[in-house]
Amino acid sequence: MELVKVENTQIRELANLASEIWHEYWPCILSEKQIEYMVDKFQSEKAIEKQIKDENYTYYFIVTNGMKAGYIGVSVKTDYLFLSKLYIAHNFRHKGLGREAFNKIK
């Protein structure tokens, strides 16, 4: 597993992955309308671009065996690193990737 920095040209791909994960994972507790709102507000292409530009965010794809298995979003603050997002796609869950990604960030 490796963390690969998301480049500006890959923001749309990241937003698509985020939407896919959110729509698969959250219906158990959120309505479709709520999911759409959250994706648009926090994980859309526009939202991610703003976070990178204005909020000092960096995003990383979680890559395993050449496939994008999820993503991480972090923001560097004055005296700490804020882990905002750590999401794993359905087919890659329960394989230790989240823990491994978290340990790399630490």
TIDREN-778094 format. One line per field, with one value per atom (N, C-alpha, C): residue in three letters; atom name; x, y, z. Coordinates in pm, 1 decimal, decimal comma, m for minus. Layout:
// residues N
code <- Ala_... $
site <- CA_... $
xx <- X_... $
yy <- Y_... $
zz <- Z_... $
// end
This chain:
// residues 106
code <- Met_Met_Met_Glu_Glu_Glu_Leu_Leu_Leu_Val_Val_Val_Lys_Lys_Lys_Val_Val_Val_Glu_Glu_Glu_Asn_Asn_Asn_Thr_Thr_Thr_Gln_Gln_Gln_Ile_Ile_Ile_Arg_Arg_Arg_Glu_Glu_Glu_Leu_Leu_Leu_Ala_Ala_Ala_Asn_Asn_Asn_Leu_Leu_Leu_Ala_Ala_Ala_Ser_Ser_Ser_Glu_Glu_Glu_Ile_Ile_Ile_Trp_Trp_Trp_His_His_His_Glu_Glu_Glu_Tyr_Tyr_Tyr_Trp_Trp_Trp_Pro_Pro_Pro_Cys_Cys_Cys_Ile_Ile_Ile_Leu_Leu_Leu_Ser_Ser_Ser_Glu_Glu_Glu_Lys_Lys_Lys_Gln_Gln_Gln_Ile_Ile_Ile_Glu_Glu_Glu_Tyr_Tyr_Tyr_Met_Met_Met_Val_Val_Val_Asp_Asp_Asp_Lys_Lys_Lys_Phe_Phe_Phe_Gln_Gln_Gln_Ser_Ser_Ser_Glu_Glu_Glu_Lys_Lys_Lys_Ala_Ala_Ala_Ile_Ile_Ile_Glu_Glu_Glu_Lys_Lys_Lys_Gln_Gln_Gln_Ile_Ile_Ile_Lys_Lys_Lys_Asp_Asp_Asp_Glu_Glu_Glu_Asn_Asn_Asn_Tyr_Tyr_Tyr_Thr_Thr_Thr_Tyr_Tyr_Tyr_Tyr_Tyr_Tyr_Phe_Phe_Phe_Ile_Ile_Ile_Val_Val_Val_Thr_Thr_Thr_Asn_Asn_Asn_Gly_Gly_Gly_Met_Met_Met_Lys_Lys_Lys_Ala_Ala_Ala_Gly_Gly_Gly_Tyr_Tyr_Tyr_Ile_Ile_Ile_Gly_Gly_Gly_Val_Val_Val_Ser_Ser_Ser_Val_Val_Val_Lys_Lys_Lys_Thr_Thr_Thr_Asp_Asp_Asp_Tyr_Tyr_Tyr_Leu_Leu_Leu_Phe_Phe_Phe_Leu_Leu_Leu_Ser_Ser_Ser_Lys_Lys_Lys_Leu_Leu_Leu_Tyr_Tyr_Tyr_Ile_Ile_Ile_Ala_Ala_Ala_His_His_His_Asn_Asn_Asn_Phe_Phe_Phe_Arg_Arg_Arg_His_His_His_Lys_Lys_Lys_Gly_Gly_Gly_Leu_Leu_Leu_Gly_Gly_Gly_Arg_Arg_Arg_Glu_Glu_Glu_Ala_Ala_Ala_Phe_Phe_Phe_Asn_Asn_Asn_Lys_Lys_Lys_Ile_Ile_Ile_Lys_Lys_Lys $
site <- N_CA_C_N_CA_C_N_CA_C_N_CA_C_N_CA_C_N_CA_C_N_CA_C_N_CA_C_N_CA_C_N_CA_C_N_CA_C_N_CA_C_N_CA_C_N_CA_C_N_CA_C_N_CA_C_N_CA_C_N_CA_C_N_CA_C_N_CA_C_N_CA_C_N_CA_C_N_CA_C_N_CA_C_N_CA_C_N_CA_C_N_CA_C_N_CA_C_N_CA_C_N_CA_C_N_CA_C_N_CA_C_N_CA_C_N_CA_C_N_CA_C_N_CA_C_N_CA_C_N_CA_C_N_CA_C_N_CA_C_N_CA_C_N_CA_C_N_CA_C_N_CA_C_N_CA_C_N_CA_C_N_CA_C_N_CA_C_N_CA_C_N_CA_C_N_CA_C_N_CA_C_N_CA_C_N_CA_C_N_CA_C_N_CA_C_N_CA_C_N_CA_C_N_CA_C_N_CA_C_N_CA_C_N_CA_C_N_CA_C_N_CA_C_N_CA_C_N_CA_C_N_CA_C_N_CA_C_N_CA_C_N_CA_C_N_CA_C_N_CA_C_N_CA_C_N_CA_C_N_CA_C_N_CA_C_N_CA_C_N_CA_C_N_CA_C_N_CA_C_N_CA_C_N_CA_C_N_CA_C_N_CA_C_N_CA_C_N_CA_C_N_CA_C_N_CA_C_N_CA_C_N_CA_C_N_CA_C_N_CA_C_N_CA_C_N_CA_C_N_CA_C_N_CA_C_N_CA_C_N_CA_C_N_CA_C_N_CA_C_N_CA_C_N_CA_C_N_CA_C_N_CA_C_N_CA_C_N_CA_C $
xx <- 84,0_0,0_88,2_47,6_119,0_19,0_63,6_m15,1_41,7_m43,9_m1,2_m73,6_3,9_m53,9_m143,3_m260,8_m354,5_m308,9_m286,7_m247,2_m373,2_m358,1_m472,2_m548,6_m477,2_m542,1_m622,4_m610,6_m678,9_m794,6_m824,1_m928,4_m1064,4_m1096,3_m1224,2_m1230,2_m1121,4_m1116,1_m1136,8_m1074,6_m1091,5_m1236,9_m1297,7_m1436,7_m1529,8_m1502,4_m1583,1_m1569,2_m1446,1_m1422,3_m1493,4_m1483,9_m1550,3_m1701,3_m1759,0_m1903,3_m1943,5_m1866,0_m1894,2_m1893,0_m1791,2_m1779,4_m1893,7_m1920,8_m2027,2_m2162,5_m2191,0_m2320,4_m2332,4_m2223,0_m2226,1_m2234,3_m2163,2_m2147,0_m2257,2_m2295,5_m2379,6_m2530,4_m2588,4_m2734,5_m2789,5_m2706,0_m2754,4_m2797,1_m2745,8_m2784,4_m2825,3_m2798,3_m2832,2_m2924,9_m3011,7_m3096,7_m3013,6_m3065,0_m2997,0_m2977,4_m3076,3_m3068,4_m2955,5_m2943,1_m2836,3_m2698,6_m2690,0_m2562,7_m2523,9_m2617,8_m2590,2_m2541,9_m2606,5_m2566,9_m2423,8_m2392,2_m2258,4_m2151,2_m2179,2_m2082,6_m2059,9_m2167,7_m2155,0_m2077,7_m2106,8_m2046,1_m1900,2_m1866,4_m1733,7_m1648,1_m1707,5_m1629,4_m1647,1_m1712,0_m1725,1_m1593,8_m1583,8_m1463,8_m1440,5_m1545,4_m1536,3_m1493,9_m1552,3_m1519,1_m1373,8_m1329,2_m1190,9_m1092,7_m1122,0_m1035,5_m1024,6_m1135,8_m1136,1_m1054,7_m1071,3_m996,2_m846,1_m805,4_m662,9_m611,8_m688,4_m645,8_m650,6_m760,6_m785,2_m764,6_m762,8_m760,3_m638,8_m540,0_m413,2_m430,2_m525,0_m547,3_m454,1_m420,8_m353,7_m431,7_m455,0_m525,1_m429,3_m452,7_m374,5_m468,7_m439,9_m506,1_m438,3_m515,5_m461,8_m456,9_m336,7_m317,4_m262,4_m324,6_m276,3_m284,0_m177,3_m170,2_m210,2_m169,6_m196,9_m338,6_m422,1_m560,9_m585,8_m668,2_m704,1_m812,0_m773,6_m860,6_m932,9_m895,4_m955,9_m877,5_m900,8_m830,5_m823,7_m731,7_m709,8_m705,0_m760,7_m748,8_m692,7_m583,8_m521,3_m500,7_m495,9_m469,6_m363,6_m260,1_m152,9_m197,1_m202,9_m236,4_m107,7_m117,9_1,3_86,6_23,1_102,1_56,9_m18,9_m60,7_m108,2_m121,5_m175,1_m317,5_m414,1_m554,4_m593,0_m628,2_m678,0_m828,0_m869,8_m1009,7_m1086,3_m1020,4_m1089,7_m999,9_m1059,1_m992,0_m1103,0_m1112,9_m1220,3_m1162,3_m1220,5_m1178,6_m1298,2_m1275,4_m1381,2_m1423,6_m1547,6_m1609,8_m1524,6_m1475,6_m1401,1_m1267,3_m1222,5_m1091,1_m1098,5_m1218,0_m1233,1_m1198,2_m1164,3_m1134,2_m1006,7_m914,4_m786,1_m669,4_m701,5_m597,8_m546,4_m606,5_m556,9_m577,5_m690,9_m716,2_m614,4_m589,2_m490,1_m351,0_m317,2_m185,8_m171,4_m275,5_m272,2_m260,4_m336,9_m331,5_m190,7_m129,9_6,1_106,2_89,7_181,1_168,2_45,1_23,2_85,7_71,7_130,5_278,1 $
yy <- m117,6_0,0_123,5_219,4_346,2_461,4_575,5_698,0_779,0_814,7_888,2_1022,2_1128,9_1263,0_1287,5_1342,6_1377,1_1507,8_1503,3_1623,4_1696,8_1822,9_1904,3_1838,7_1771,0_1706,0_1583,0_1539,6_1419,9_1451,5_1579,1_1616,8_1560,8_1562,6_1506,2_1356,9_1285,5_1142,7_1119,4_1202,4_1192,4_1217,9_1322,4_1355,4_1240,2_1177,5_1062,5_944,8_918,7_811,3_842,1_965,4_1006,2_985,9_1029,1_1014,4_866,9_785,7_641,5_581,5_614,8_560,1_610,5_739,6_796,0_734,0_718,9_663,6_514,9_447,5_306,3_290,1_371,2_349,1_410,9_533,6_609,6_586,5_518,2_500,5_431,9_363,8_298,1_398,6_523,1_622,2_757,2_780,9_908,6_887,1_983,2_976,4_1012,9_978,3_1012,5_1164,0_1238,5_1385,0_1435,4_1377,6_1417,0_1381,2_1264,1_1222,1_1317,9_1350,4_1443,9_1578,2_1626,0_1752,9_1745,0_1638,3_1623,3_1609,3_1530,8_1514,0_1648,2_1718,1_1847,4_1947,0_1951,8_2050,8_2019,8_1891,5_1855,7_1771,6_1701,3_1607,4_1626,0_1731,6_1759,4_1814,8_1817,2_1872,6_2016,7_2095,7_2235,9_2246,7_2165,7_2169,0_2128,2_2025,1_1978,3_2084,2_2144,2_2251,3_2365,1_2402,9_2510,5_2469,9_2346,3_2300,0_2304,2_2263,1_2264,2_2407,7_2493,8_2632,5_2716,9_2706,1_2799,6_2742,8_2609,9_2551,2_2461,7_2472,2_2400,2_2248,0_2196,6_2052,6_1988,8_1864,7_1776,9_1646,1_1594,1_1466,4_1362,0_1238,5_1124,4_1010,8_946,2_821,0_711,8_618,9_497,9_395,3_355,7_268,7_134,2_28,6_m105,9_m188,2_m257,2_m338,9_m259,0_m133,1_m47,9_6,1_m23,4_22,0_123,2_222,3_323,9_266,1_241,5_174,4_271,0_395,7_494,4_622,9_706,5_835,2_890,7_984,8_1055,7_1203,7_1284,4_1429,0_1480,6_1555,4_1613,2_1763,0_1834,1_1977,4_2009,3_2079,7_2118,6_2243,7_2232,9_2345,1_2398,1_2501,5_2564,1_2465,6_2384,4_2295,4_2149,2_2113,6_1974,2_1945,1_1817,7_1771,9_1723,3_1781,9_1747,5_1643,1_1523,5_1418,0_1438,7_1484,6_1516,7_1400,8_1326,2_1220,4_1098,4_983,0_856,1_759,0_731,8_648,1_536,1_418,7_300,3_250,6_220,6_167,6_28,7_m4,1_m127,2_m252,9_m271,7_m394,0_m406,7_m299,2_m300,9_m295,6_m294,4_m287,0_m420,7_m410,5_m527,4_m599,0_m522,0_m577,6_m505,8_m416,7_m344,7_m219,0_m179,9_m62,3_67,7_80,6_201,5_216,7_109,5_111,8_143,0_79,9_102,4_247,4_301,2_440,7_535,3_507,9_590,2_588,0_471,0_459,8_537,9_540,0_617,7_765,9_809,8_951,5_988,1_898,7_925,4_950,3 $
zz <- 0,0_0,0_0,0_m80,0_m80,3_m85,3_m37,8_m47,5_m162,6_m257,4_m376,4_m376,7_m373,4_m368,9_m490,5_m465,7_m571,3_m634,8_m764,4_m838,5_m884,3_m920,1_m963,8_m1078,6_m1165,8_m1279,7_m1238,7_m1113,6_m1065,6_m969,3_m950,7_m855,1_m896,0_m1022,3_m1067,4_m1035,7_m1059,1_m1029,2_m879,3_m796,7_m652,2_m612,8_m668,5_m637,1_m677,7_m790,2_m834,2_m738,1_m693,6_m597,9_m466,0_m421,4_m296,9_m307,7_m416,7_m436,7_m436,5_m504,2_m509,1_m368,4_m290,4_m155,2_m67,1_m71,3_12,5_m21,2_m150,1_m189,4_m156,2_m145,7_m108,8_43,1_117,3_261,1_347,1_317,6_410,3_403,4_304,6_304,4_429,4_503,8_625,4_732,0_725,0_826,2_768,0_640,4_578,4_458,9_435,2_316,0_193,6_76,7_m48,7_m57,9_m16,3_m19,4_72,0_189,5_281,8_226,1_165,7_106,0_m5,5_m92,6_m202,3_m148,2_m43,0_18,3_70,4_144,9_203,6_95,4_m6,2_m115,7_m184,9_m216,1_m283,1_m197,2_m68,9_20,1_53,5_67,8_117,9_24,3_m73,8_m153,2_m303,5_m345,2_m488,1_m541,9_m671,4_m734,4_m687,0_m685,8_m643,0_m496,3_m410,5_m267,5_m243,4_m311,7_m295,1_m344,0_m458,9_m509,9_m408,6_m347,9_m247,6_m124,0_m79,5_37,5_11,3_m106,8_m141,4_m149,0_m214,3_m236,0_m108,6_m33,9_76,0_216,3_229,2_363,0_386,7_298,8_314,5_319,1_239,8_232,4_131,3_159,7_64,9_65,9_m51,2_m64,5_m119,0_m75,5_m121,5_m158,2_m270,9_m302,0_m220,0_m170,3_m108,9_m221,4_m258,7_m374,7_m328,2_m374,9_m346,0_m474,0_m504,3_m626,2_m749,9_m754,0_m869,3_m878,6_m778,2_m780,4_m669,0_m700,9_m602,0_m511,9_m387,1_m291,9_m199,3_m201,2_m113,1_m119,1_m18,8_m16,5_125,0_139,7_265,6_234,2_323,3_314,8_445,4_438,2_557,2_536,3_647,4_642,6_746,8_703,5_794,9_869,7_1000,9_1087,4_1148,9_1228,0_1285,5_1364,7_1446,8_1532,5_1528,8_1426,3_1414,6_1272,6_1243,2_1115,6_1140,9_1072,3_1089,0_985,5_1030,1_942,0_928,0_812,0_788,4_726,9_639,6_566,1_550,6_571,6_545,0_506,4_377,3_325,0_239,3_256,8_182,2_100,4_m26,5_m113,1_m65,2_m91,8_m42,9_m66,6_m187,2_m221,6_m150,7_m84,7_m21,3_131,4_186,2_332,0_396,8_524,1_607,7_561,6_506,2_463,2_531,7_624,9_698,9_631,1_518,1_445,5_522,4_589,2_668,1_779,3_849,8_957,9_902,8_792,1_731,8_684,6_622,9_578,9_698,2_803,1_923,4_983,6_989,8_1044,9_961,6_830,0_744,8_773,1_796,7_828,4_962,1_1059,2_1191,8_1177,4 $
// end
